[in-house]
C-alpha cells in the first residue's frame, strides 16, 4: 500500500500523479525526483498487489479517466462501508 504523504509543503501525489498517467515533463524538479524514488521503491517491491491511496480532493475526474485503463480504481468514502 502506497499512501500519499505530505512532503516539503506539498502532497507527493500532486507531484507524481501526472507522471503515473504518462505525462512526463521535460525537466523534473528535485522534490519530484525524491517522491518518484520513494514511489518506485514502494511500488516495485510488491509481488501481487499495489495500492496507491490518494485523497479524492487531489485527483480530478480527467486523471481518473486517464488511469482507468491501467489501474482498477475503487472509491472508499466512509469507514462504515468497509467490509472489515
Biopython code that builds the backbone (N, CA, C, O; Angstrom):
import numpy as np
from Bio.PDB.StructureBuilder import StructureBuilder

atoms = [
    (1, "UNK", "N", (0.853, -1.179, 0.000)),
    (1, "UNK", "CA", (0.000, 0.000, 0.000)),
    (1, "UNK", "C", (0.891, 1.231, 0.000)),
    (1, "UNK", "O", (1.719, 1.407, 0.893)),
    (2, "UNK", "N", (0.721, 2.068, -0.987)),
    (2, "UNK", "CA", (1.448, 3.340, -1.047)),
    (2, "UNK", "C", (0.443, 4.449, -0.766)),
    (2, "UNK", "O", (-0.439, 4.719, -1.581)),
    (3, "UNK", "N", (0.580, 5.081, 0.377)),
    (3, "UNK", "CA", (-0.328, 6.140, 0.783)),
    (3, "UNK", "C", (0.359, 7.475, 0.542)),
    (3, "UNK", "O", (1.515, 7.665, 0.920)),
    (4, "UNK", "N", (-0.353, 8.391, -0.084)),
    (4, "UNK", "CA", (0.232, 9.702, -0.338)),
    (4, "UNK", "C", (0.682, 10.333, 0.972)),
    (4, "UNK", "O", (0.072, 10.133, 2.022)),
    (5, "UNK", "N", (1.753, 11.093, 0.886)),
    (5, "UNK", "CA", (2.292, 11.770, 2.062)),
    (5, "UNK", "C", (2.454, 13.251, 1.761)),
    (5, "UNK", "O", (2.502, 13.675, 0.607)),
    (6, "UNK", "N", (2.534, 14.005, 2.813)),
    (6, "UNK", "CA", (2.753, 15.442, 2.706)),
    (6, "UNK", "C", (4.231, 15.673, 2.955)),
    (6, "UNK", "O", (4.730, 15.412, 4.050)),
    (7, "UNK", "N", (4.937, 16.165, 1.936)),
    (7, "UNK", "CA", (6.387, 16.302, 2.000)),
    (7, "UNK", "C", (6.791, 17.631, 1.383)),
    (7, "UNK", "O", (6.455, 17.919, 0.235)),
    (8, "UNK", "N", (7.501, 18.426, 2.136)),
    (8, "UNK", "CA", (8.037, 19.699, 1.642)),
    (8, "UNK", "C", (6.911, 20.600, 1.108)),
    (8, "UNK", "O", (6.981, 21.095, -0.017)),
    (9, "UNK", "N", (5.887, 20.799, 1.923)),
    (9, "UNK", "CA", (4.753, 21.697, 1.672)),
    (9, "UNK", "C", (3.852, 21.291, 0.504)),
    (9, "UNK", "O", (3.136, 22.128, -0.045)),
    (10, "UNK", "N", (3.883, 20.028, 0.128)),
    (10, "UNK", "CA", (3.026, 19.568, -0.960)),
    (10, "UNK", "C", (2.833, 18.053, -0.853)),
    (10, "UNK", "O", (3.726, 17.352, -0.378)),
    (11, "UNK", "N", (1.696, 17.550, -1.281)),
    (11, "UNK", "CA", (1.463, 16.107, -1.293)),
    (11, "UNK", "C", (2.224, 15.460, -2.444)),
    (11, "UNK", "O", (2.276, 15.996, -3.551)),
    (12, "UNK", "N", (2.812, 14.301, -2.166)),
    (12, "UNK", "CA", (3.575, 13.640, -3.220)),
    (12, "UNK", "C", (2.682, 13.236, -4.398)),
    (12, "UNK", "O", (3.151, 13.160, -5.533)),
    (13, "UNK", "N", (1.408, 12.979, -4.132)),
    (13, "UNK", "CA", (0.514, 12.633, -5.242)),
    (13, "UNK", "C", (0.372, 13.797, -6.218)),
    (13, "UNK", "O", (0.224, 13.581, -7.421)),
    (14, "UNK", "N", (0.416, 15.029, -5.711)),
    (14, "UNK", "CA", (0.359, 16.200, -6.594)),
    (14, "UNK", "C", (1.573, 16.248, -7.514)),
    (14, "UNK", "O", (1.490, 16.732, -8.643)),
    (15, "UNK", "N", (2.700, 15.743, -7.022)),
    (15, "UNK", "CA", (3.930, 15.788, -7.816)),
    (15, "UNK", "C", (4.026, 14.640, -8.822)),
    (15, "UNK", "O", (4.521, 14.836, -9.932)),
    (16, "UNK", "N", (3.563, 13.455, -8.453)),
    (16, "UNK", "CA", (3.838, 12.286, -9.308)),
    (16, "UNK", "C", (2.641, 11.744, -10.073)),
    (16, "UNK", "O", (2.811, 10.897, -10.950)),
    (17, "UNK", "N", (1.445, 12.204, -9.767)),
    (17, "UNK", "CA", (0.257, 11.622, -10.395)),
    (17, "UNK", "C", (0.277, 11.756, -11.913)),
    (17, "UNK", "O", (0.002, 10.784, -12.615)),
    (18, "UNK", "N", (0.592, 12.923, -12.426)),
    (18, "UNK", "CA", (0.628, 13.089, -13.887)),
    (18, "UNK", "C", (1.716, 12.247, -14.535)),
    (18, "UNK", "O", (1.572, 11.823, -15.682)),
    (19, "UNK", "N", (2.799, 12.002, -13.815)),
    (19, "UNK", "CA", (3.848, 11.130, -14.344)),
    (19, "UNK", "C", (3.340, 9.699, -14.416)),
    (19, "UNK", "O", (3.624, 8.990, -15.382)),
    (20, "UNK", "N", (2.588, 9.262, -13.400)),
    (20, "UNK", "CA", (2.000, 7.921, -13.432)),
    (20, "UNK", "C", (1.019, 7.774, -14.596)),
    (20, "UNK", "O", (0.897, 6.702, -15.187)),
    (21, "UNK", "N", (0.329, 8.858, -14.912)),
    (21, "UNK", "CA", (-0.617, 8.842, -16.027)),
    (21, "UNK", "C", (0.128, 8.727, -17.354)),
    (21, "UNK", "O", (-0.402, 8.175, -18.319)),
    (22, "UNK", "N", (1.349, 9.244, -17.404)),
    (22, "UNK", "CA", (2.132, 9.194, -18.631)),
    (22, "UNK", "C", (2.529, 10.548, -19.159)),
    (22, "UNK", "O", (3.147, 10.643, -20.219)),
    (23, "UNK", "N", (2.184, 11.606, -18.435)),
    (23, "UNK", "CA", (2.550, 12.968, -18.834)),
    (23, "UNK", "C", (3.852, 13.363, -18.154)),
    (23, "UNK", "O", (3.847, 14.032, -17.120)),
    (24, "UNK", "N", (4.955, 12.949, -18.735)),
    (24, "UNK", "CA", (6.270, 13.203, -18.143)),
    (24, "UNK", "C", (6.791, 14.554, -18.616)),
    (24, "UNK", "O", (6.916, 14.777, -19.821)),
    (25, "UNK", "N", (7.102, 15.474, -17.674)),
    (25, "UNK", "CA", (7.629, 16.781, -18.060)),
    (25, "UNK", "C", (9.070, 16.658, -18.568)),
    (25, "UNK", "O", (9.741, 15.659, -18.312)),
    (26, "UNK", "N", (9.532, 17.673, -19.282)),
    (26, "UNK", "CA", (10.903, 17.642, -19.807)),
    (26, "UNK", "C", (11.928, 17.776, -18.692)),
    (26, "UNK", "O", (12.991, 17.158, -18.751)),
    (27, "UNK", "N", (11.621, 18.574, -17.679)),
    (27, "UNK", "CA", (12.514, 18.673, -16.515)),
    (27, "UNK", "C", (11.710, 18.312, -15.265)),
    (27, "UNK", "O", (10.544, 18.678, -15.123)),
    (28, "UNK", "N", (12.367, 17.588, -14.374)),
    (28, "UNK", "CA", (11.704, 17.135, -13.149)),
    (28, "UNK", "C", (12.410, 17.777, -11.963)),
    (28, "UNK", "O", (13.603, 17.556, -11.758)),
    (29, "UNK", "N", (11.676, 18.579, -11.173)),
    (29, "UNK", "CA", (12.280, 19.236, -10.005)),
    (29, "UNK", "C", (12.825, 18.212, -9.000)),
    (29, "UNK", "O", (12.343, 17.080, -8.953)),
    (30, "UNK", "N", (13.814, 18.595, -8.207)),
    (30, "UNK", "CA", (14.420, 17.671, -7.227)),
    (30, "UNK", "C", (13.407, 17.064, -6.248)),
    (30, "UNK", "O", (13.521, 15.889, -5.901)),
    (31, "UNK", "N", (12.415, 17.849, -5.796)),
    (31, "UNK", "CA", (11.425, 17.308, -4.859)),
    (31, "UNK", "C", (10.609, 16.199, -5.509)),
    (31, "UNK", "O", (10.299, 15.189, -4.878)),
    (32, "UNK", "N", (10.265, 16.398, -6.777)),
    (32, "UNK", "CA", (9.502, 15.389, -7.508)),
    (32, "UNK", "C", (10.353, 14.142, -7.727)),
    (32, "UNK", "O", (9.841, 13.024, -7.650)),
    (33, "UNK", "N", (11.636, 14.319, -7.997)),
    (33, "UNK", "CA", (12.528, 13.170, -8.152)),
    (33, "UNK", "C", (12.578, 12.346, -6.873)),
    (33, "UNK", "O", (12.581, 11.117, -6.926)),
    (34, "UNK", "N", (12.617, 13.017, -5.719)),
    (34, "UNK", "CA", (12.608, 12.301, -4.435)),
    (34, "UNK", "C", (11.315, 11.516, -4.268)),
    (34, "UNK", "O", (11.332, 10.359, -3.846)),
    (35, "UNK", "N", (10.188, 12.154, -4.603)),
    (35, "UNK", "CA", (8.904, 11.467, -4.500)),
    (35, "UNK", "C", (8.837, 10.277, -5.456)),
    (35, "UNK", "O", (8.304, 9.226, -5.103)),
    (36, "UNK", "N", (9.369, 10.437, -6.649)),
    (36, "UNK", "CA", (9.362, 9.346, -7.620)),
    (36, "UNK", "C", (10.201, 8.167, -7.126)),
    (36, "UNK", "O", (9.823, 7.011, -7.315)),
    (37, "UNK", "N", (11.332, 8.459, -6.496)),
    (37, "UNK", "CA", (12.177, 7.382, -5.952)),
    (37, "UNK", "C", (11.439, 6.632, -4.855)),
    (37, "UNK", "O", (11.470, 5.402, -4.819)),
    (38, "UNK", "N", (10.774, 7.358, -3.957)),
    (38, "UNK", "CA", (10.025, 6.710, -2.880)),
    (38, "UNK", "C", (8.897, 5.856, -3.450)),
    (38, "UNK", "O", (8.678, 4.732, -3.000)),
    (39, "UNK", "N", (8.182, 6.391, -4.442)),
    (39, "UNK", "CA", (7.095, 5.642, -5.060)),
    (39, "UNK", "C", (7.633, 4.410, -5.788)),
    (39, "UNK", "O", (7.024, 3.341, -5.732)),
    (40, "UNK", "N", (8.755, 4.556, -6.459)),
    (40, "UNK", "CA", (9.367, 3.432, -7.168)),
    (40, "UNK", "C", (9.690, 2.303, -6.200)),
    (40, "UNK", "O", (9.361, 1.144, -6.453)),
    (41, "UNK", "N", (10.332, 2.646, -5.095)),
    (41, "UNK", "CA", (10.684, 1.628, -4.106)),
    (41, "UNK", "C", (9.418, 0.985, -3.548)),
    (41, "UNK", "O", (9.338, -0.239, -3.437)),
    (42, "UNK", "N", (8.431, 1.806, -3.198)),
    (42, "UNK", "CA", (7.209, 1.266, -2.626)),
    (42, "UNK", "C", (6.408, 0.412, -3.584)),
    (42, "UNK", "O", (5.779, -0.560, -3.167)),
    (43, "UNK", "N", (6.418, 0.753, -4.849)),
    (43, "UNK", "CA", (5.569, 0.046, -5.816)),
    (43, "UNK", "C", (6.256, -1.134, -6.494)),
    (43, "UNK", "O", (5.579, -2.012, -7.028)),
    (44, "UNK", "N", (7.571, -1.172, -6.482)),
    (44, "UNK", "CA", (8.251, -2.276, -7.171)),
    (44, "UNK", "C", (8.576, -3.437, -6.245)),
    (44, "UNK", "O", (9.030, -4.480, -6.717)),
    (45, "UNK", "N", (8.361, -3.293, -4.958)),
    (45, "UNK", "CA", (8.636, -4.393, -4.031)),
    (45, "UNK", "C", (7.452, -5.351, -3.905)),
    (45, "UNK", "O", (7.603, -6.474, -3.422)),
    (46, "UNK", "N", (6.303, -4.914, -4.332)),
    (46, "UNK", "CA", (5.107, -5.766, -4.236)),
    (46, "UNK", "C", (5.225, -6.949, -5.188)),
    (46, "UNK", "O", (5.776, -6.824, -6.281)),
    (47, "UNK", "N", (4.707, -8.090, -4.767)),
    (47, "UNK", "CA", (4.752, -9.277, -5.622)),
    (47, "UNK", "C", (3.393, -9.618, -6.227)),
    (47, "UNK", "O", (3.329, -10.329, -7.230)),
    (48, "UNK", "N", (2.288, -9.115, -5.626)),
    (48, "UNK", "CA", (0.976, -9.478, -6.132)),
    (48, "UNK", "C", (0.024, -8.292, -6.311)),
    (48, "UNK", "O", (-0.820, -8.310, -7.207)),
    (49, "UNK", "N", (0.149, -7.290, -5.489)),
    (49, "UNK", "CA", (-0.835, -6.224, -5.499)),
    (49, "UNK", "C", (-0.177, -4.905, -5.087)),
    (49, "UNK", "O", (0.612, -4.861, -4.144)),
    (50, "UNK", "N", (-0.511, -3.842, -5.803)),
    (50, "UNK", "CA", (-0.060, -2.496, -5.442)),
    (50, "UNK", "C", (-1.295, -1.621, -5.290)),
    (50, "UNK", "O", (-2.154, -1.588, -6.172)),
    (51, "UNK", "N", (-1.379, -0.923, -4.186)),
    (51, "UNK", "CA", (-2.455, 0.038, -3.958)),
    (51, "UNK", "C", (-1.826, 1.412, -3.780)),
    (51, "UNK", "O", (-0.821, 1.558, -3.084)),
    (52, "UNK", "N", (-2.420, 2.414, -4.408)),
    (52, "UNK", "CA", (-1.950, 3.794, -4.280)),
    (52, "UNK", "C", (-3.135, 4.600, -3.781)),
    (52, "UNK", "O", (-4.098, 4.820, -4.517)),
    (53, "UNK", "N", (-3.068, 5.040, -2.533)),
    (53, "UNK", "CA", (-4.179, 5.755, -1.905)),
    (53, "UNK", "C", (-3.984, 7.258, -2.054)),
    (53, "UNK", "O", (-2.972, 7.816, -1.628)),
    (54, "UNK", "N", (-4.982, 7.905, -2.672)),
    (54, "UNK", "CA", (-4.961, 9.350, -2.892)),
    (54, "UNK", "C", (-6.288, 9.916, -2.392)),
    (54, "UNK", "O", (-7.348, 9.350, -2.657)),
    (55, "UNK", "N", (-6.226, 11.018, -1.680)),
    (55, "UNK", "CA", (-7.456, 11.658, -1.236)),
    (55, "UNK", "C", (-8.194, 12.208, -2.452)),
    (55, "UNK", "O", (-7.579, 12.737, -3.378)),
    (56, "UNK", "N", (-9.515, 12.078, -2.438)),
    (56, "UNK", "CA", (-10.324, 12.463, -3.608)),
    (56, "UNK", "C", (-10.208, 13.939, -3.970)),
    (56, "UNK", "O", (-10.505, 14.315, -5.103)),
    (57, "UNK", "N", (-9.785, 14.778, -3.035)),
    (57, "UNK", "CA", (-9.651, 16.205, -3.331)),
    (57, "UNK", "C", (-8.416, 16.500, -4.181)),
    (57, "UNK", "O", (-8.280, 17.606, -4.704)),
    (58, "UNK", "N", (-7.519, 15.531, -4.325)),
    (58, "UNK", "CA", (-6.293, 15.759, -5.080)),
    (58, "UNK", "C", (-6.225, 14.983, -6.395)),
    (58, "UNK", "O", (-5.151, 14.835, -6.979)),
    (59, "UNK", "N", (-7.366, 14.493, -6.852)),
    (59, "UNK", "CA", (-7.399, 13.828, -8.146)),
    (59, "UNK", "C", (-8.654, 14.280, -8.891)),
    (59, "UNK", "O", (-9.739, 14.349, -8.313)),
    (60, "UNK", "N", (-8.497, 14.582, -10.156)),
    (60, "UNK", "CA", (-9.626, 15.055, -10.957)),
    (60, "UNK", "C", (-10.263, 13.881, -11.699)),
    (60, "UNK", "O", (-9.667, 12.811, -11.823)),
    (61, "UNK", "N", (-11.452, 14.095, -12.176)),
    (61, "UNK", "CA", (-12.121, 13.057, -12.960)),
    (61, "UNK", "C", (-11.333, 12.770, -14.236)),
    (61, "UNK", "O", (-11.279, 11.626, -14.688)),
    (62, "UNK", "N", (-10.735, 13.783, -14.805)),
    (62, "UNK", "CA", (-9.911, 13.589, -16.004)),
    (62, "UNK", "C", (-8.718, 12.673, -15.707)),
    (62, "UNK", "O", (-8.384, 11.808, -16.517)),
    (63, "UNK", "N", (-8.079, 12.863, -14.553)),
    (63, "UNK", "CA", (-6.966, 11.999, -14.173)),
    (63, "UNK", "C", (-7.450, 10.577, -13.928)),
    (63, "UNK", "O", (-6.788, 9.617, -14.321)),
    (64, "UNK", "N", (-8.596, 10.440, -13.284)),
    (64, "UNK", "CA", (-9.166, 9.106, -13.062)),
    (64, "UNK", "C", (-9.430, 8.431, -14.400)),
    (64, "UNK", "O", (-9.109, 7.255, -14.577)),
    (65, "UNK", "N", (-10.013, 9.165, -15.340)),
    (65, "UNK", "CA", (-10.298, 8.609, -16.668)),
    (65, "UNK", "C", (-9.018, 8.161, -17.368)),
    (65, "UNK", "O", (-9.024, 7.170, -18.097)),
    (66, "UNK", "N", (-7.922, 8.884, -17.151)),
    (66, "UNK", "CA", (-6.644, 8.515, -17.768)),
    (66, "UNK", "C", (-6.048, 7.261, -17.135)),
    (66, "UNK", "O", (-5.330, 6.512, -17.797)),
    (67, "UNK", "N", (-6.341, 7.032, -15.869)),
    (67, "UNK", "CA", (-5.790, 5.882, -15.152)),
    (67, "UNK", "C", (-6.654, 4.627, -15.266)),
    (67, "UNK", "O", (-6.167, 3.521, -15.033)),
    (68, "UNK", "N", (-7.903, 4.784, -15.616)),
    (68, "UNK", "CA", (-8.862, 3.676, -15.547)),
    (68, "UNK", "C", (-8.451, 2.495, -16.431)),
    (68, "UNK", "O", (-8.801, 1.356, -16.125)),
    (69, "UNK", "N", (-7.722, 2.741, -17.511)),
    (69, "UNK", "CA", (-7.267, 1.647, -18.377)),
    (69, "UNK", "C", (-6.072, 0.908, -17.784)),
    (69, "UNK", "O", (-5.815, -0.240, -18.147)),
    (70, "UNK", "N", (-5.335, 1.554, -16.873)),
    (70, "UNK", "CA", (-4.114, 0.973, -16.308)),
    (70, "UNK", "C", (-4.304, 0.454, -14.887)),
    (70, "UNK", "O", (-3.593, -0.453, -14.455)),
    (71, "UNK", "N", (-5.260, 1.027, -14.163)),
    (71, "UNK", "CA", (-5.457, 0.707, -12.749)),
    (71, "UNK", "C", (-6.920, 0.356, -12.504)),
    (71, "UNK", "O", (-7.810, 0.861, -13.189)),
    (72, "UNK", "N", (-7.162, -0.506, -11.530)),
    (72, "UNK", "CA", (-8.518, -0.699, -11.012)),
    (72, "UNK", "C", (-8.711, 0.366, -9.944)),
    (72, "UNK", "O", (-7.920, 0.443, -9.004)),
    (73, "UNK", "N", (-9.724, 1.172, -10.067)),
    (73, "UNK", "CA", (-9.922, 2.295, -9.156)),
    (73, "UNK", "C", (-11.154, 2.047, -8.299)),
    (73, "UNK", "O", (-12.250, 1.823, -8.811)),
    (74, "UNK", "N", (-10.956, 2.090, -6.995)),
    (74, "UNK", "CA", (-12.050, 1.959, -6.036)),
    (74, "UNK", "C", (-12.140, 3.240, -5.240)),
    (74, "UNK", "O", (-11.123, 3.831, -4.877)),
    (75, "UNK", "N", (-13.358, 3.666, -4.971)),
    (75, "UNK", "CA", (-13.602, 4.859, -4.162)),
    (75, "UNK", "C", (-14.058, 4.406, -2.780)),
    (75, "UNK", "O", (-15.091, 3.750, -2.644)),
    (76, "UNK", "N", (-13.300, 4.751, -1.778)),
    (76, "UNK", "CA", (-13.670, 4.439, -0.398)),
    (76, "UNK", "C", (-14.140, 5.729, 0.227)),
    (76, "UNK", "O", (-13.365, 6.674, 0.377)),
    (77, "UNK", "N", (-15.403, 5.774, 0.592)),
    (77, "UNK", "CA", (-15.984, 7.034, 1.033)),
    (77, "UNK", "C", (-16.206, 7.127, 2.526)),
    (77, "UNK", "O", (-16.224, 8.226, 3.079)),
    (78, "UNK", "N", (-16.377, 5.988, 3.195)),
    (78, "UNK", "CA", (-16.697, 6.037, 4.610)),
    (78, "UNK", "C", (-16.249, 4.739, 5.264)),
    (78, "UNK", "O", (-16.461, 3.656, 4.718)),
    (79, "UNK", "N", (-15.638, 4.847, 6.416)),
    (79, "UNK", "CA", (-15.172, 3.648, 7.107)),
    (79, "UNK", "C", (-16.303, 2.682, 7.408)),
    (79, "UNK", "O", (-16.072, 1.474, 7.456)),
    (80, "UNK", "N", (-17.492, 3.162, 7.609)),
    (80, "UNK", "CA", (-18.616, 2.290, 7.934)),
    (80, "UNK", "C", (-18.995, 1.409, 6.754)),
    (80, "UNK", "O", (-19.633, 0.373, 6.942)),
    (81, "UNK", "N", (-18.617, 1.797, 5.549)),
    (81, "UNK", "CA", (-18.940, 0.998, 4.370)),
    (81, "UNK", "C", (-17.930, -0.107, 4.114)),
    (81, "UNK", "O", (-18.171, -0.992, 3.294)),
    (82, "UNK", "N", (-16.802, -0.063, 4.811)),
    (82, "UNK", "CA", (-15.777, -1.091, 4.587)),
    (82, "UNK", "C", (-16.236, -2.425, 5.147)),
    (82, "UNK", "O", (-16.899, -2.472, 6.183)),
    (83, "UNK", "N", (-15.885, -3.516, 4.465)),
    (83, "UNK", "CA", (-16.365, -4.837, 4.893)),
    (83, "UNK", "C", (-15.635, -5.402, 6.106)),
    (83, "UNK", "O", (-15.962, -6.506, 6.541)),
    (84, "UNK", "N", (-14.664, -4.693, 6.667)),
    (84, "UNK", "CA", (-13.933, -5.239, 7.823)),
    (84, "UNK", "C", (-14.020, -4.334, 9.011)),
    (84, "UNK", "O", (-13.462, -4.642, 10.064)),
]
sb = StructureBuilder()
sb.init_structure("model")
sb.init_model(0)
sb.init_chain("A")
sb.init_seg("    ")
for serial, (resi, resn, name, xyz) in enumerate(atoms, 1):
    if name == "N":
        sb.init_residue(resn, " ", resi, " ")
    sb.init_atom(name, np.array(xyz, "f"), 0.0, 1.0, " ", f" {name:<3s}", serial, name[0])
structure = sb.get_structure()
